[in-house]
């Protein structure tokens, strides 16, 4: 414990560590949190030619949109969907562009394009909401099932894999409930999938010198004179690295959740994620999906931290350790899209290479002849990397010390 506390204090005492953590906090909480809700994403439009051309009134806009959605709150049925489309068309005809923004139009448009593709007109740039006949919007849940099977057929999903995914879909509770969905789509589809990336950047900067930095500060010789000092010190450094990762995660996640609750509240936590993407087959509601995505980020950063410290233990140069850490973070992301599909799925198992947004997709891995939904594997694989890195790092640190 004494060595752990000393190493922990040493890590946090470094100026570049404190600055890195502060910048991460400011970006994640102020820019990607408060300003996104209050200005960038949900502020009422002022200058449509600029990403920053919104008014600073996101809180009021969100409340207005939630209040509008309340008139359709409850079970999503054929009748409810028809009423939503009719109301949008009435607002568009008699109102203004600003008034149509409160209708959750982008979410509802995605529903129509998924469930009623035959009603889409290819010779117009208008939204389907603007011209589709509300009377024709029937059998939405039967159409959803057909859309899922059509997607599977087009993607070459068949046999046991198809049966496995369809069995997951059978657990999705029908009929769906509905609340204003755009806020949840922003959180689960845009913000949280990138949540771990900024933390990973901080981990590279702060943890890459964890072992290699000992040579820079010329403390390697001192450790060699200690009886089994390298082993105790290596274990203490690893414990500090993992503890540091959890500390940063909590430092960012807790305020992030508070900001979300202030702006979005808890409304819709039990709404199924199918309201975001109709053909999603995961039997999850919004709260369960958010828990998954936070765990995905936490486990991913822990696994990534283990790999970064392993790289550090192999080098006597801080710069090489940092370059190696950034290569580990970004190279899999860059090369993945150029690889065959199966290799893309395998690469996604590397910590920070996958995406928590995979909960909206149908990707599976064949493990010992059995199809397993990819998000299940992606969630736990980083912990395996983390555990595997511990003995390897200790061993490599011993060898490099003796060399």
C-alpha positions in Angstrom: 0.0 0.0 0.0 2.9 2.4 0.8 4.4 1.9 -2.7 0.9 2.3 -4.2 0.3 5.6 -2.4 3.8 6.9 -3.3 3.3 6.0 -7.0 -0.2 7.5 -7.0 1.0 10.8 -5.5 3.9 10.9 -8.0 1.5 10.5 -10.9 -0.9 13.1 -9.8 1.9 15.5 -8.9 3.0 15.8 -12.5 1.8 19.1 -14.1 1.1 17.5 -17.5 -1.2 14.9 -15.9 -3.3 17.6 -14.1 -3.5 19.7 -17.3 -4.5 16.7 -19.4 -7.2 15.7 -17.0 -8.5 19.3 -16.7 -8.6 19.7 -20.5 -10.5 16.4 -20.8 -13.0 17.6 -18.1 -13.5 20.9 -19.8 -14.1 19.4 -23.2 -16.4 16.6 -22.0 -18.5 18.5 -19.5 -18.5 22.0 -20.9 -18.3 21.6 -24.6 -19.6 18.1 -25.3 -22.1 18.4 -22.4 -23.5 21.8 -21.3 -22.8 23.7 -24.6 -24.0 20.8 -26.7 -27.4 20.8 -25.0 -27.6 24.5 -24.5 -26.2 25.7 -27.8 -24.7 23.5 -30.5 -27.3 20.8 -30.9 -30.6 22.0 -29.2 -30.4 25.8 -29.4 -33.0 27.2 -31.6 -31.7 28.0 -35.2 -30.4 31.5 -35.9 -27.9 31.0 -38.7 -28.4 27.7 -40.5 -25.1 28.1 -42.4 -23.0 27.7 -39.2 -22.7 24.8 -36.7 -22.5 27.5 -34.0 -25.4 29.5 -35.5 -28.0 28.7 -32.8 -29.4 30.7 -30.0 -28.2 29.9 -26.4 -31.6 28.6 -25.4 -31.3 24.8 -25.5 -32.9 24.2 -22.1 -36.1 26.0 -23.1 -36.1 24.3 -26.5 -35.8 20.8 -25.0 -38.7 21.5 -22.6 -40.8 22.7 -25.5 -40.1 19.6 -27.5 -40.8 17.3 -24.5 -44.1 19.1 -23.8 -45.1 18.7 -27.5 -44.4 15.0 -27.4 -46.6 14.6 -24.3 -49.7 14.7 -26.4 -48.6 11.4 -28.0 -47.1 9.9 -24.8 -48.0 6.3 -24.1 -48.3 3.3 -26.4 -47.0 3.7 -30.0 -49.8 2.4 -32.2 -50.9 2.8 -35.9 -53.3 5.5 -34.8 -50.6 7.3 -32.8 -48.2 7.3 -35.7 -50.9 8.6 -38.0 -51.8 11.4 -35.6 -48.1 12.3 -35.4 -47.8 12.6 -39.2 -51.0 14.5 -39.5 -50.0 17.0 -36.9 -46.6 17.5 -38.5 -48.2 18.2 -41.9 -50.7 20.6 -40.3 -47.9 22.5 -38.5 -45.8 22.6 -41.7 -48.8 23.9 -43.7 -49.9 26.5 -41.2 -46.9 27.2 -39.1 -43.2 28.0 -39.6 -39.9 26.1 -39.9 -39.1 26.7 -36.2 -42.4 25.0 -35.1 -41.7 21.9 -37.1 -38.4 21.4 -35.2 -40.2 20.6 -32.1 -42.0 17.6 -33.6 -39.1 15.0 -33.3 -39.2 15.0 -37.1 -35.9 13.3 -37.7 -36.8 10.3 -35.6 -40.2 10.0 -37.1 -38.8 10.3 -40.6 -36.4 7.4 -39.9 -39.4 5.3 -38.8 -41.3 6.0 -42.0 -38.3 5.2 -44.2 -37.7 2.0 -42.4 -41.3 0.7 -42.1 -42.9 2.2 -45.3 -40.1 2.3 -48.0 -42.7 1.8 -50.8 -44.3 5.1 -49.9 -41.1 7.1 -50.3 -41.1 9.3 -53.4 -37.7 9.3 -55.2 -38.5 12.5 -57.2 -38.7 14.9 -54.3 -36.4 16.2 -51.6 -39.3 16.6 -49.1 -39.3 14.6 -45.9 -41.7 11.6 -46.0 -43.5 13.3 -43.1 -44.5 16.1 -45.5 -46.3 14.0 -48.1 -47.1 10.5 -46.9 -50.8 9.7 -46.4 -51.4 9.1 -42.7 -54.2 6.6 -43.6 -51.7 4.2 -45.1 -49.5 3.9 -41.9 -50.8 0.6 -40.7 -49.5 -2.6 -39.2 -46.3 -1.0 -37.9 -45.1 -3.9 -35.8 -45.7 -6.5 -38.5 -43.8 -4.2 -40.9 -41.0 -3.9 -38.5 -40.6 -7.6 -38.3 -40.6 -7.8 -42.1 -38.0 -5.0 -42.3 -35.7 -6.9 -39.9 -35.9 -10.0 -42.0 -35.4 -8.1 -45.2 -32.3 -6.5 -43.7 -31.0 -9.9 -42.6 -31.5 -11.3 -46.1 -29.8 -8.4 -47.7 -26.8 -8.7 -45.3 -26.4 -12.4 -45.8 -27.5 -13.3 -42.3 -29.0 -16.8 -42.4 -29.2 -20.2 -40.6 -28.4 -20.3 -36.9 -27.2 -16.7 -36.9 -30.6 -15.5 -38.2 -32.5 -17.7 -35.8 -30.3 -16.5 -32.9 -30.9 -12.8 -33.7 -34.7 -13.3 -34.3 -34.9 -15.0 -30.8 -33.3 -11.8 -29.3 -35.9 -9.7 -31.2 -38.7 -11.8 -29.8 -37.8 -10.5 -26.3 -38.4 -6.9 -27.4 -41.5 -5.7 -25.6 -44.3 -4.7 -28.0 -46.1 -2.3 -28.3 -43.4 0.4 -27.8 -43.9 3.4 -25.5 -43.0 6.8 -26.8 -41.6 10.0 -25.5 -39.5 12.7 -27.1 -36.6 10.6 -28.6 -34.2 13.0 -30.2 -32.5 13.7 -26.8 -31.9 10.0 -26.2 -30.7 9.5 -29.7 -28.1 12.2 -29.2 -26.9 10.7 -25.9 -26.8 7.0 -27.0 -26.0 7.4 -30.7 -23.6 10.3 -30.7 -22.2 11.3 -27.4 -21.6 8.1 -25.4 -20.0 6.0 -28.3 -17.1 8.5 -28.2 -17.1 8.9 -24.4 -14.1 6.6 -23.9 -12.0 8.1 -26.7 -11.1 11.4 -24.9 -10.3 9.4 -21.7 -8.0 7.1 -23.8 -6.1 10.1 -25.1 -5.5 11.3 -21.5 -4.3 7.7 -20.6 -1.8 7.7 -23.4 -0.3 11.0 -22.3 -0.3 10.2 -18.6 0.4 6.4 -18.5 2.7 5.9 -21.4 5.7 7.3 -19.4 4.7 5.1 -16.4 7.5 2.6 -16.8 9.7 4.1 -19.5 9.8 7.4 -17.5 11.9 5.6 -14.8 14.8 5.6 -17.2 14.3 9.3 -17.9 14.5 10.1 -14.2 17.3 7.7 -13.7 15.5 5.7 -10.9 16.0 2.4 -12.7 19.3 1.8 -10.9 17.7 2.5 -7.6 15.0 -0.1 -8.2 17.6 -2.7 -9.2 19.2 -2.4 -5.8 16.0 -3.2 -4.0 15.3 -6.9 -3.3 12.5 -7.8 -5.7 11.8 -4.1 -6.0 11.0 -4.3 -9.7 8.1 -6.7 -9.0 6.5 -4.7 -6.2 7.1 -1.5 -8.0 5.6 -2.9 -11.3 2.5 -4.2 -9.5 2.1 -0.9 -7.7 2.4 1.1 -11.0 -0.2 -1.2 -12.6 -2.6 -0.7 -9.7 -2.1 3.1 -9.9 -2.7 3.1 -13.7 -6.0 1.2 -13.3 -7.0 3.3 -10.3 -6.2 6.5 -12.3 -8.3 5.2 -15.1 -11.3 4.7 -12.8 -10.8 8.1 -11.2 -10.8 9.9 -14.5 -13.9 7.9 -15.6 -15.8 8.8 -12.5 -14.6 12.4 -12.7 -16.1 12.7 -16.2 -19.1 10.3 -16.0 -20.7 11.7 -12.8 -20.9 15.3 -13.9 -21.9 14.1 -17.4 -24.9 12.3 -16.0 -25.8 15.3 -13.8 -25.7 17.6 -16.9 -27.9 15.0 -18.8 -30.4 14.9 -16.0 -30.6 18.7 -15.8 -31.3 19.1 -19.5 -33.2 15.9 -20.4 -34.5 14.6 -17.0 -35.4 11.0 -16.6 -38.3 11.0 -19.0 -38.2 8.1 -21.4 -35.8 5.9 -19.5 -38.1 2.9 -20.0 -38.7 3.6 -23.7 -37.2 0.9 -25.9 -34.2 1.7 -28.0 -36.2 0.6 -31.1 -37.6 4.2 -31.0 -34.1 5.3 -32.0 -33.6 2.6 -34.6 -36.7 0.5 -35.5 -34.8 -2.6 -36.7 -32.6 -2.9 -33.6 -33.0 -6.3 -32.1 -31.6 -5.8 -28.6 -34.3 -6.1 -25.9 -33.1 -2.9 -24.1 -34.7 0.3 -22.9 -32.9 3.7 -22.9 -31.6 3.3 -19.3 -30.3 -0.2 -19.9 -28.6 1.0 -23.1 -27.0 3.9 -21.3 -25.7 1.7 -18.5 -24.2 -0.6 -21.2 -22.5 2.3 -22.9 -20.9 3.6 -19.7 -19.7 0.1 -18.8 -18.4 -0.3 -22.4 -16.4 2.9 -21.9 -15.1 1.9 -18.4 -14.1 -1.6 -19.4 -12.6 -0.4 -22.6 -10.4 2.2 -21.0 -9.3 -0.3 -18.3 -8.2 -2.7 -21.0 -6.6 0.1 -23.0 -4.7 1.3 -19.9 -3.3 -2.2 -19.4 -2.0 -2.2 -23.0 -0.5 1.3 -22.7 1.4 0.3 -19.6 2.6 -2.9 -21.3 4.0 -0.8 -24.1 5.6 1.5 -21.6 7.3 -1.4 -19.9 8.9 -2.5 -23.2 10.6 0.9 -23.8 13.2 3.1 -22.2 12.0 6.1 -24.1 8.9 8.2 -23.2 8.4 9.4 -26.8 8.3 5.9 -28.2 5.9 4.8 -25.5 3.5 7.8 -26.3 3.8 7.1 -30.0 3.0 3.4 -29.4 0.0 4.3 -27.2 -1.5 6.6 -29.9 -0.8 4.0 -32.6 -2.7 1.5 -30.5 -5.6 3.9 -30.2 -5.9 5.2 -33.7 -4.4 2.6 -36.1 -7.2 0.0 -35.5 -9.8 2.6 -36.2 -8.1 3.7 -39.4 -7.4 0.3 -40.9 -10.7 -1.4 -39.8 -12.8 -0.2 -42.7 -10.3 -1.6 -45.2 -10.4 -5.1 -43.8 -12.7 -8.0 -44.6 -15.9 -8.0 -42.6 -14.8 -10.8 -40.2 -11.5 -9.1 -39.5 -13.4 -5.9 -38.8 -15.3 -7.6 -36.1 -12.2 -9.1 -34.6 -10.4 -5.8 -34.6 -13.4 -4.3 -32.8 -12.5 -6.5 -29.8 -9.3 -4.5 -29.2 -10.0 -2.0 -26.4 -11.2 1.3 -27.7 -11.4 -0.1 -31.3 -15.1 -1.0 -31.2 -18.2 1.1 -30.6 -20.9 0.9 -28.0 -23.4 1.9 -30.7 -23.1 -1.7 -31.9 -26.1 -2.3 -29.6 -28.2 -0.9 -32.5 -26.7 -3.4 -35.0 -26.9 -7.1 -35.7 -23.3 -8.1 -35.8 -22.3 -11.5 -34.4 -19.2 -13.5 -33.8 -18.9 -17.2 -34.3 -17.4 -18.6 -31.1 -16.9 -22.4 -31.0 -19.5 -22.8 -33.6 -22.1 -20.7 -31.9 -23.3 -17.2 -32.9 -22.8 -14.6 -30.1 -24.1 -11.0 -30.4 -21.0 -8.8 -30.8 -21.8 -6.2 -28.1 -21.7 -9.0 -25.5 -18.2 -9.9 -26.5 -17.0 -6.3 -26.9 -18.1 -5.5 -23.4 -16.0 -8.2 -21.6 -13.0 -8.6 -23.9 -11.2 -5.5 -22.6 -11.2 -6.9 -19.1 -9.4 -10.0 -20.5 -6.8 -7.7 -22.1 -6.4 -5.9 -18.8 -5.9 -9.1 -16.8 -3.5 -10.6 -19.4 -1.4 -7.5 -19.4 -0.6 -7.7 -15.7 1.8 -10.7 -15.6 3.3 -9.9 -19.1 4.1 -6.3 -18.0 5.7 -7.4 -14.7 7.7 -10.0 -16.6 8.9 -7.6 -19.4 9.7 -5.0 -16.8 12.0 -7.5 -15.1 13.7 -8.4 -18.3 14.3 -4.9 -19.5 15.6 -4.0 -16.0 18.2 -6.7 -16.2 19.2 -5.9 -19.7 
